[in-house]
Amino acid sequence: MLKTFLNGIIKENPVFILALGLCPTLAVTSNATNALGMGLAVIFVLVCSNIIISLIRNFVPDEVRIPIFIVVIATFVTIVKLVMQAYFPRLYESLGLFVSLIVVNCIILGRAEGFAKKNTVVNSFFDGLGMGVGFTLALLIIGSIREILGSNKLFGLLVIPGFKPMNFFILAPGAFLVMGILMALIKYYMNKESK
């Protein structure tokens, strides 16, 4: 169980290792608050959909499994969307369309198809939690770096008095640059560790 959980954070990190879910990663990480909000939403959807799919896996015919998986995922995305609209309207407005697009996020569908469909409820829970936490950490790291370099703030608070922010990092090219450098560093470290 612990190994399954840690796989999603380290060895199979959805963003840095598997390079999945890059569209929302690049789009919502202009600041740490958005990154954390999207990450928590994905954790909820991943864990809940993995549990349900693992529970119904023996009753779902192969011919209709993908549509059924999407309906299960969409149900939890709708719950997240409604809760966000009701209790966190500023975050919901900031994340915009990307909350609804969690339904087709390849991390969630990939884990449903590749893991929850073949494993027990407990293992599926830990897989969803690990993948969700790994995704959230990746978003938070990228969002924090971009926010600090792009606006000299972290969660809206001033970080380094007198530092002149570089607006480039809040824009899309800054997202690509930060993510690319982080992926390269992680790949370098992992290659070094495997030798």
Rosetta silent file (secondary structure, phi, psi, omega in degrees, C-alpha in Angstrom):
SEQUENCE: MLKTFLNGIIKENPVFILALGLCPTLAVTSNATNALGMGLAVIFVLVCSNIIISLIRNFVPDEVRIPIFIVVIATFVTIVKLVMQAYFPRLYESLGLFVSLIVVNCIILGRAEGFAKKNTVVNSFFDGLGMGVGFTLALLIIGSIREILGSNKLFGLLVIPGFKPMNFFILAPGAFLVMGILMALIKYYMNKESK
SCORE:     score description
SCORE:     0.000 S_00000001
   1 L     0.000  -45.554  179.104    0.000    0.000    0.000 S_00000001
   2 H   -64.844  -39.224  178.547    2.769    2.439    0.897 S_00000001
   3 H   -63.289  -42.382  178.213    4.654    1.496   -2.282 S_00000001
   4 H   -61.259  -43.153  178.873    1.516    2.105   -4.358 S_00000001
   5 H   -64.166  -47.731 -176.742    1.061    5.505   -2.710 S_00000001
   6 H   -69.009  -26.926  177.361    4.710    6.553   -3.136 S_00000001
   7 H   -56.013  -42.945 -178.481    4.797    5.489   -6.809 S_00000001
   8 H   -69.234  -24.597 -178.995    2.469    8.345   -7.726 S_00000001
   9 H   -86.797  -39.400 -172.058    4.572   10.880   -5.892 S_00000001
  10 L  -112.977  -74.667 -170.157    8.054    9.836   -7.005 S_00000001
  11 L   -67.699  -30.830 -179.564    8.599    7.050   -9.564 S_00000001
  12 L  -123.381   37.365 -179.808    5.417    7.600  -11.562 S_00000001
  13 L   -54.278  126.108 -174.646    4.769   11.291  -10.922 S_00000001
  14 L   -59.250  -34.309 -176.505    2.063   12.186  -13.447 S_00000001
  15 L   -89.835  -56.505 -171.073    3.638   15.497  -14.481 S_00000001
  16 L   -77.164  -29.653 -177.288    7.388   15.147  -14.113 S_00000001
  17 L  -104.832  -52.612 -177.134    7.821   11.462  -15.058 S_00000001
  18 L   -84.405  -15.120 -179.585    4.773   10.352  -17.076 S_00000001
  19 L    55.594   46.306  177.120    4.173   13.817  -18.636 S_00000001
  20 L  -107.590  152.925  176.869    0.382   13.499  -18.242 S_00000001
  21 L    66.841   33.989 -175.322   -2.080   16.306  -17.589 S_00000001
  22 H   -74.169  -28.650 -179.967    0.250   18.955  -18.996 S_00000001
  23 H   -61.044  -55.302  177.572   -2.503   21.246  -20.319 S_00000001
  24 H   -66.481  -30.558  179.072   -3.977   22.089  -16.901 S_00000001
  25 H   -59.964  -47.125 -178.955   -0.480   22.025  -15.408 S_00000001
  26 H   -73.692  -33.555 -173.543    0.694   24.795  -17.703 S_00000001
  27 H   -79.086  -36.807 -171.379   -2.575   26.721  -17.657 S_00000001
  28 H  -102.580    0.508 -174.785   -3.401   26.945  -13.951 S_00000001
  29 L   -94.976   29.284  176.935    0.044   27.249  -12.367 S_00000001
  30 L   -71.359  -17.649  173.216    0.436   31.011  -12.731 S_00000001
  31 L  -151.700  161.869 -174.642    0.190   31.150   -8.938 S_00000001
  32 H   -67.711  -32.099 -179.428    0.345   28.731   -6.009 S_00000001
  33 H   -64.338  -46.815  177.527   -3.301   29.225   -4.984 S_00000001
  34 H   -61.532  -42.673 -179.204   -4.621   28.070   -8.359 S_00000001
  35 H   -60.541  -45.744  179.953   -2.169   25.171   -8.358 S_00000001
  36 H   -65.871  -42.480  178.639   -3.277   24.003   -4.922 S_00000001
  37 H   -60.629  -45.974  179.179   -6.981   24.377   -5.761 S_00000001
  38 H   -67.111  -40.182  179.415   -6.669   22.349   -8.956 S_00000001
  39 H   -61.704  -44.366  179.173   -4.507   19.752   -7.215 S_00000001
  40 H   -65.307  -37.493  177.182   -7.014   19.207   -4.416 S_00000001
  41 H   -63.089  -43.034 -179.957   -9.835   18.889   -6.952 S_00000001
  42 H   -67.283  -39.274  176.731   -7.880   16.248   -8.864 S_00000001
  43 H   -57.580  -48.335 -179.695   -7.063   14.337   -5.653 S_00000001
  44 H   -58.695  -48.685 -177.501  -10.774   14.151   -4.781 S_00000001
  45 H   -65.724  -43.573 -179.596  -11.792   13.016   -8.265 S_00000001
  46 H   -61.309  -49.509 -177.359   -8.942   10.499   -8.570 S_00000001
  47 H   -63.960  -50.450 -177.181   -9.534    8.867   -5.198 S_00000001
  48 H   -64.617  -44.062 -178.964  -13.319    8.704   -5.499 S_00000001
  49 H   -69.162  -37.173  176.244  -13.376    7.494   -9.101 S_00000001
  50 H   -60.964  -42.671 -179.970  -10.682    4.877   -8.434 S_00000001
  51 H   -62.671  -50.254 -177.806  -12.711    3.501   -5.518 S_00000001
  52 H   -63.846  -44.104 -178.833  -15.979    3.321   -7.467 S_00000001
  53 H   -64.551  -37.872  176.424  -14.358    1.858  -10.589 S_00000001
  54 H   -64.853  -36.144  179.184  -12.607   -0.779   -8.489 S_00000001
  55 H   -69.174  -36.680 -175.149  -15.943   -1.657   -6.863 S_00000001
  56 H   -98.416    0.112 -172.654  -17.827   -2.019  -10.167 S_00000001
  57 L   -55.599  -34.849 -178.085  -14.996   -3.487  -12.275 S_00000001
  58 L   -80.457  -11.604 -177.852  -16.389   -7.034  -12.252 S_00000001
  59 L  -103.820   -7.145 -175.085  -19.868   -5.902  -13.344 S_00000001
  60 L   -96.920  120.265  177.058  -18.875   -3.652  -16.266 S_00000001
  61 L   -66.716  145.684 -178.230  -18.743   -5.276  -19.715 S_00000001
  62 H   -58.284  -31.880 -176.027  -15.567   -4.475  -21.673 S_00000001
  63 H   -65.017  -27.356 -176.078  -17.568   -3.002  -24.558 S_00000001
  64 H  -120.683   15.023 -174.514  -18.896   -0.120  -22.433 S_00000001
  65 H   -64.976  -41.878 -177.858  -16.212    0.303  -19.778 S_00000001
  66 H   -63.951  -49.028  176.623  -14.768    3.610  -21.073 S_00000001
  67 H   -59.233  -37.930  179.067  -18.156    5.408  -21.242 S_00000001
  68 H   -67.186  -42.232  177.391  -19.030    4.085  -17.773 S_00000001
  69 H   -59.936  -41.541 -179.322  -15.664    5.205  -16.400 S_00000001
  70 H   -65.726  -38.665  177.665  -16.211    8.671  -17.879 S_00000001
  71 H   -64.280  -41.722  177.580  -19.678    8.901  -16.288 S_00000001
  72 H   -61.526  -48.612 -179.910  -18.208    7.947  -12.895 S_00000001
  73 H   -61.665  -44.439 -179.305  -15.425   10.526  -13.273 S_00000001
  74 H   -61.833  -33.052  177.743  -17.865   13.192  -14.504 S_00000001
  75 H   -61.706  -46.344 -179.216  -20.038   12.650  -11.437 S_00000001
  76 H   -72.653  -31.767  174.789  -17.182   13.507   -9.090 S_00000001
  77 H   -64.980  -39.769  177.920  -16.055   16.425  -11.256 S_00000001
  78 H   -62.737  -40.587  177.302  -19.588   17.828  -11.040 S_00000001
  79 H   -61.195  -47.618  179.076  -19.467   17.546   -7.239 S_00000001
  80 H   -59.380  -45.223 -178.368  -16.112   19.384   -7.166 S_00000001
  81 H   -60.694  -45.570 -179.013  -17.416   22.043   -9.533 S_00000001
  82 H   -67.090  -40.493  177.963  -20.560   22.700   -7.473 S_00000001
  83 H   -64.826  -42.995  178.869  -18.634   22.824   -4.176 S_00000001
  84 H   -63.067  -44.469  178.568  -16.087   25.212   -5.694 S_00000001
  85 H   -60.685  -38.999 -176.307  -18.801   27.465   -7.111 S_00000001
  86 H   -77.632  -42.689 -170.780  -20.586   27.578   -3.757 S_00000001
  87 H  -109.138  -20.448 -179.671  -17.682   27.928   -1.331 S_00000001
  88 L  -134.393   61.977 -173.637  -14.687   29.130   -3.370 S_00000001
  89 H   -62.524  -34.955  179.207  -16.122   31.321   -6.151 S_00000001
  90 H   -67.004  -41.372  177.351  -12.904   33.301   -6.733 S_00000001
  91 H   -65.164  -42.526  179.223  -10.888   30.120   -7.153 S_00000001
  92 H   -60.606  -44.124  178.207  -13.570   28.665   -9.419 S_00000001
  93 H   -63.915  -38.454 -178.761  -13.509   31.793  -11.615 S_00000001
  94 H   -67.637  -40.677 -179.533   -9.727   31.713  -11.705 S_00000001
  95 H   -78.703  -27.951  174.943   -9.564   28.049  -12.745 S_00000001
  96 L    54.824 -130.720 -174.718  -12.449   28.492  -15.169 S_00000001
  97 H   -62.709  -24.022 -174.248  -12.938   25.788  -17.763 S_00000001
  98 H   -66.625  -21.663  174.654  -10.115   23.637  -16.414 S_00000001
  99 H   -66.567  -46.512  179.549  -12.274   22.345  -13.553 S_00000001
 100 H   -65.441  -32.148 -178.304  -14.736   20.858  -16.033 S_00000001
 101 H   -74.581   -3.832  174.353  -11.900   19.447  -18.125 S_00000001
 102 H   -58.484  -28.499 -179.474  -10.805   17.230  -15.226 S_00000001
 103 H   -55.505  -41.123 -176.377  -13.293   14.739  -16.732 S_00000001
 104 H  -102.370   13.882  177.689  -11.005   14.131  -19.705 S_00000001
 105 L   -65.069  124.522 -174.194   -7.730   14.494  -17.824 S_00000001
 106 H   -66.441  -19.560  175.536   -5.637   11.553  -18.984 S_00000001
 107 H   -63.843  -47.526 -174.564   -4.241   11.008  -15.480 S_00000001
 108 H   -70.285  -47.901  179.375   -7.678   10.151  -14.125 S_00000001
 109 H   -66.677  -37.142  178.711   -8.883    8.054  -17.048 S_00000001
 110 H   -63.814  -40.012  178.911   -5.480    6.381  -17.295 S_00000001
 111 H   -71.774  -34.758  177.105   -5.533    5.358  -13.627 S_00000001
 112 H   -64.461  -47.440 -177.097   -9.114    4.115  -13.961 S_00000001
 113 H   -73.862  -42.524 -172.766   -8.237    2.038  -17.021 S_00000001
 114 H   -89.367  -21.750 -175.856   -4.723    0.990  -16.032 S_00000001
 115 H  -125.554  -59.560 -173.472   -5.003    0.461  -12.278 S_00000001
 116 H   -61.016  -32.077 -179.606   -8.457    0.630  -10.655 S_00000001
 117 L   -66.574  -21.792 -173.743   -9.946   -1.739  -13.225 S_00000001
 118 L  -114.070   -3.093 -171.877   -7.444   -4.435  -12.211 S_00000001
 119 L  -126.695  169.955 -179.583   -6.917   -3.901   -8.471 S_00000001
 120 L   -70.784  168.105  179.958   -8.689   -4.006   -5.126 S_00000001
 121 H   -62.076  -43.681 -177.976  -10.476   -1.041   -3.580 S_00000001
 122 H   -63.440  -48.536  178.718   -7.718   -0.463   -1.005 S_00000001
 123 H   -63.198  -37.728  179.288   -4.932   -0.486   -3.603 S_00000001
 124 H   -66.232  -37.718  176.116   -7.005    1.727   -5.899 S_00000001
 125 H   -60.255  -50.176 -178.230   -7.543    4.198   -3.065 S_00000001
 126 H   -67.916  -32.975  175.543   -3.804    4.454   -2.385 S_00000001
 127 H   -64.952  -47.514  179.018   -3.011    4.672   -6.096 S_00000001
 128 H   -61.822  -41.719  178.982   -5.488    7.527   -6.551 S_00000001
 129 H   -65.358  -45.165  179.794   -4.200    9.294   -3.460 S_00000001
 130 H   -63.510  -46.500  178.271   -0.551    8.894   -4.491 S_00000001
 131 H   -63.510  -40.943  178.993   -1.146   10.043   -8.062 S_00000001
 132 H   -65.324  -43.314  178.156   -3.249   12.958   -6.830 S_00000001
 133 H   -66.061  -40.957  176.985   -0.668   14.047   -4.272 S_00000001
 134 H   -60.757  -43.182  177.460    2.093   13.700   -6.892 S_00000001
 135 H   -63.502  -44.776 -179.185    0.083   15.836   -9.331 S_00000001
 136 H   -63.699  -43.861  177.812   -0.652   18.401   -6.630 S_00000001
 137 H   -60.631  -43.260  178.820    2.998   18.621   -5.564 S_00000001
 138 H   -61.203  -46.906  178.717    4.067   19.120   -9.182 S_00000001
 139 H   -61.157  -43.110 -177.928    1.471   21.870   -9.659 S_00000001
 140 H   -65.613  -41.303  178.091    2.415   23.504   -6.375 S_00000001
 141 H   -64.434  -49.139 -179.863    6.140   23.500   -7.148 S_00000001
 142 H   -63.516  -46.173 -179.509    5.625   24.924  -10.645 S_00000001
 143 H   -62.687  -39.432  179.687    3.005   27.436   -9.433 S_00000001
 144 H   -66.452  -45.935  178.889    5.170   28.617   -6.525 S_00000001
 145 H   -61.174  -45.727 -179.332    8.238   29.152   -8.709 S_00000001
 146 H   -64.358  -40.972 -179.396    6.203   31.007  -11.332 S_00000001
 147 H   -67.628  -42.651 -179.921    4.447   33.178   -8.750 S_00000001
 148 H   -64.615  -49.517 -177.877    7.671   34.085   -6.932 S_00000001
 149 H   -72.408  -31.706 -175.308    9.616   34.877  -10.103 S_00000001
 150 H   -88.502  -25.859 -178.230    6.665   36.450  -11.924 S_00000001
 151 H  -138.793    1.385 -179.018    5.089   38.593   -9.197 S_00000001
 152 L    58.481   35.652  177.735    7.415   38.336   -6.160 S_00000001
 153 E  -136.277  159.886  171.893    4.576   36.819   -4.141 S_00000001
 154 E  -140.015  120.816 -171.608    3.635   33.422   -2.757 S_00000001
 155 L    53.912   36.071  177.086   -0.027   32.779   -1.973 S_00000001
 156 L    82.319   -1.080 -178.867   -0.452   36.526   -2.522 S_00000001
 157 E  -102.688  140.468  179.321    2.130   37.547    0.103 S_00000001
 158 E   -59.395  134.946 -176.127    5.286   39.534   -0.700 S_00000001
 159 L  -101.749  -57.366 -175.700    8.346   37.248   -0.699 S_00000001
 160 L  -123.871  103.963  179.124   11.528   39.283   -1.278 S_00000001
 161 L   -58.622  132.854  178.490   11.320   43.030   -0.626 S_00000001
 162 L    89.553  -11.736  179.462   13.037   44.959   -3.416 S_00000001
 163 L   -74.422  132.242  179.316   13.069   42.038   -5.887 S_00000001
 164 L   -91.634  112.360 -178.121   11.891   43.075   -9.359 S_00000001
 165 L   -67.679  155.092  178.507    9.548   40.363  -10.675 S_00000001
 166 L  -110.446  103.435 -175.369    9.790   39.100  -14.246 S_00000001
 167 H   -56.270  -21.785  178.817    6.282   39.019  -15.748 S_00000001
 168 H   -51.180  -37.628 -174.834    7.528   36.488  -18.293 S_00000001
 169 H   -73.233  -18.259  176.793    7.117   33.700  -15.725 S_00000001
 170 H   -83.246  -21.170 -179.782    3.394   34.329  -15.291 S_00000001
 171 L   -82.335  168.220 -177.488    2.856   33.944  -19.041 S_00000001
 172 H   -56.656  -43.196  178.491    2.651   30.635  -20.941 S_00000001
 173 H   -59.878  -34.001  176.878    6.312   30.621  -22.077 S_00000001
 174 H   -64.153  -36.534  177.705    7.352   30.946  -18.421 S_00000001
 175 H   -63.876  -45.436  178.322    5.282   27.851  -17.602 S_00000001
 176 H   -61.623  -43.219 -178.666    7.039   25.847  -20.315 S_00000001
 177 H   -63.793  -49.367 -179.637   10.453   27.032  -19.168 S_00000001
 178 H   -61.465  -47.006 -178.565    9.884   26.252  -15.470 S_00000001
 179 H   -64.842  -42.407  179.418    8.356   22.868  -16.188 S_00000001
 180 H   -61.152  -44.516  178.823   11.081   21.956  -18.683 S_00000001
 181 H   -63.900  -43.957  179.059   13.877   22.846  -16.258 S_00000001
 182 H   -63.496  -42.446  178.982   12.217   20.911  -13.423 S_00000001
 183 H   -63.360  -40.724  179.022   11.658   17.849  -15.629 S_00000001
 184 H   -64.369  -43.618  179.208   15.294   17.955  -16.760 S_00000001
 185 H   -63.538  -42.232  179.486   16.578   18.225  -13.184 S_00000001
 186 H   -65.890  -43.238  178.403   14.404   15.335  -12.004 S_00000001
 187 H   -62.079  -43.080  177.818   15.437   13.181  -14.964 S_00000001
 188 H   -60.453  -47.241 -179.527   19.113   13.990  -14.299 S_00000001
 189 H   -63.092  -43.361 -179.306   18.753   13.110  -10.619 S_00000001
 190 H   -66.202  -38.518  177.130   16.902    9.857  -11.353 S_00000001
 191 H   -65.532  -38.898  179.268   19.521    8.800  -13.919 S_00000001
 192 H   -65.929  -39.224 -179.901   22.281    9.581  -11.442 S_00000001
 193 H   -69.063  -32.868 -176.260   20.541    7.531   -8.722 S_00000001
 194 H   -77.539  -12.647 -179.280   20.060    4.510  -11.000 S_00000001
 195 L   -84.733    0.000    0.000   23.796    4.219  -11.750 S_00000001
